[in-house]
Amino acid sequence: MGCRKLFILLWPLLVFLISTGCMKTSYTNIENSNTSTTELMNRQVSYWIDPRFHQTFPRCVLVLIHSRDHEGDINNLIMRAFERYLGEIFETVIGSRKAKTLSRTLAIDFYNQEDRKLLAKRAQCNFYAEIDIEDIEDQFALIWAKRSIKLTIKLAHATTGKIVFKAKHTAQRSNGGLPLSAIGVPISITQAAMVRGDAETFHSLADDAARRMLLPLPGFKN
């Protein structure tokens, strides 16, 4: 087999190996973020943090989450991931489930700003982290597969509602693609099947997203 023919046959595999090796996470100001072609090879986290945030030295954060309908398991994965990583930053984290229990006990709506003040006072927790699950994708087309979660988070003072930190990010796994040669067909099918068949994909996506999005925050633990 000639070198030229061998190169043509192996080209799809080479493209895959090169592309996965070039992936990196970039951090940019949320006002300057974009999804241009030059960013497709990057994992981009867009964020903003109040320069005076560290002066408040928050000890406690209460977690609220806007869930996606009919995606209960993935919602829970995302919630637990953020609670876990927030626990590495703050002394006390009041999880979403406990927040919901408190809101039912107090007969309040914790998505209402005035009610949040009461909830924060009762819980003795002056900051809240509000997570919005904007989109969840699970696509499969035999030679291509993609799973992703698109999230935003904002950290705000419960009394004033002032936002001190916000971030957005899309964590994804995809593989396969349009074959460039005959040998590329089974390669693409195999790559797509690996994404589709991995039962832990959304576990790792939730963990990756929470870790990346909270990385710009300073630690507030003693």
N, C-alpha and C positions, 0 to 999 in steps of 0.2 A: 504494500500500500504506500503510495507516494505521500510525501510530507504535506503537500497542498490538500489532498483529499482527507488526510488525517486531521488537519487543522479545521477543515469545514465540518467534519463530523463531531469534533470535540468543542467547537465554538460555543454552543449553548451552555455546556458545562463550565467553560472558562468564564463566560459572562456572569453566570451565577456565582462562582467563587470570588470573582473580583468585586462584584457589587456588594456581597455580604461582608467582605473584608473592609470596605470603605465606610461602613455605617458608623456614625458618631452622633452624639447628642450635642446640639447647639442651644445656647440660651440667648434670647433676644428680648428687647423691650417690647411689651405687648402692643404698643402703638406702631412699631416698625415691623411687626411680624408679617410674613407673606407665605404663600404656598406656590412660589414660582418653580419653574423647572429645575433651577439650581439647588432648590431645597429638597428635592425628592429623595436624594441620597442621604439626607440628614434626619435625625430625630429631633424635631424642633420643639422647644418649650418656650412659650412666650409668657413673660411675667412682669409684674410691677410691684415694688415694695416701697412703702413710705420711708423716706430717709430717717425719720424720727421714730420709727417703729420700735427700735431697740430701747428707747427711753421709757416706753410704757412697761416693759418687762412683764408681760402677761404670764401668769402662773397656770391658768386654767383655760381650756377651750371646750366648747360644747359643739358637737358635730350634728349637722343637719344635712339631709340628702334629698335631692329631687330624683326619685326613681323613675325608671322606664317601665311602663305597663307590660305585663306578660314576660318580664325578664327578671323574675324574682331571684334566681340563683346568682346571676351575674351582678345584680344590684347588691346583693349581700357580699359578694367577693370584693367589690369596689369599696363598699363601706368598711369592711374589716381591714382592708389594706391601708386605707387612709387613717383609720383609728390607730393602727399599729405604728405607722410612721409618725403620726402626730404625738404618740406616746413617747417617742424618742426625743422630741423637741420640748414638750411642755410637761410640767410637773403632774398635772391632772388632766385627763381627757374624759369627758362625759359622752359616751357613745350615743348614736342615733336612737337606738332602742330605748335606752334609759330616758332620753329627751322626750320621746314619744309617750312613754309612761307618765312622765311628769306633766306633760301637756294635757293628757287625759285626766289626770288627777286634779289639775287646776282648771280644767275645762277651758283651755285656751288654744289658740291657733299659733304655733310657733313660727309660722311664716308671716305673721303680722308683727310689725315693728313694735307697737305698744305692748303686745303680749310677750314679745321677746324680753322686754325689760323686766316684766314680772317673772318670767322663767329664769332669767339670769340671776335675779335677786334671790329666788327660792333655791336655785342650785349653787349660789355663791360662785358664779363663773361669769366673768365679764366679757369674754370674747366668744364668738362662734365662728366655726368653719362651715361654710355652706357649699356643698358639692352638687354640681349640676351635671347629670349624665345626658349629654346632648344627643349622642347617637351610639348605637351598637350595630355593627355589621357582621354578618356571617354569610359570606358568598362562596359558592363553589360551582365551577363550570368545567369539570373533568380535567382540563389541562391547566387550570388556574384556580387558586383559592385565596381568600383573604378574610381575616378576622380583625376587627378593630373596635376600640372604644374611644369616643371623643368626649373629653371632660373639661370642665372649668371648675375652679375653686376660688372662693374669696374668703378672706379672714377679716372680720369687722368687729368693732366695739359694740357690745350688745345694747348699751344705753344710748349712744349717739347714732349708731348705724354707720359710723365712718369706716370706710374700707381702708385697711392698712396693708393688705397684700392680696394680689390676685394672680392667677396663672391659668393657662389653657394648654392643652396638649392632646394629641391623638397618638395612642399607642397601637401598633398594628403588627400583624404577622401576615405575610403573603409569600406565595411561591408558585412556581410554574410560569406559564406564559406561552405565547405563540411560538411554536417550534420553528427553527431556522433550517432544519434538515430532518431527514427521516429518523435519524437516531435521537433527535430532540423530542419526538413524540412521547416515547416511554419515559424519558427523563422528566418532562413536564408533568406527565400524569403522576409519576411517583412523587415529585415535589409537592404537587397540589394535594395528593392523598395524605402526605405527612402532616400538612397543616390541618386538613379536615379531620384526620383521625386522632389528633393529639387531644386527649380529654383535659389536659392541663393548660391549654393555650390561654383561656380567659383568666385562669389563676395568675399566670405569669404576666399577662397584659395589665391586670389590675395592680399587681405589685410593682411592675416597672413604672406605670403611670404615677402612682402615689409617690414613689421614691424620687422620680425625676422632678415632679411638680413642686415638691416640698424642699428640695435641695437648697434653693436660694435662701430659705429661712434660717436665721441664727438660732442656736440652741438657748433655751431658757431654763434648763435644769441646773441645779446647784452642783 
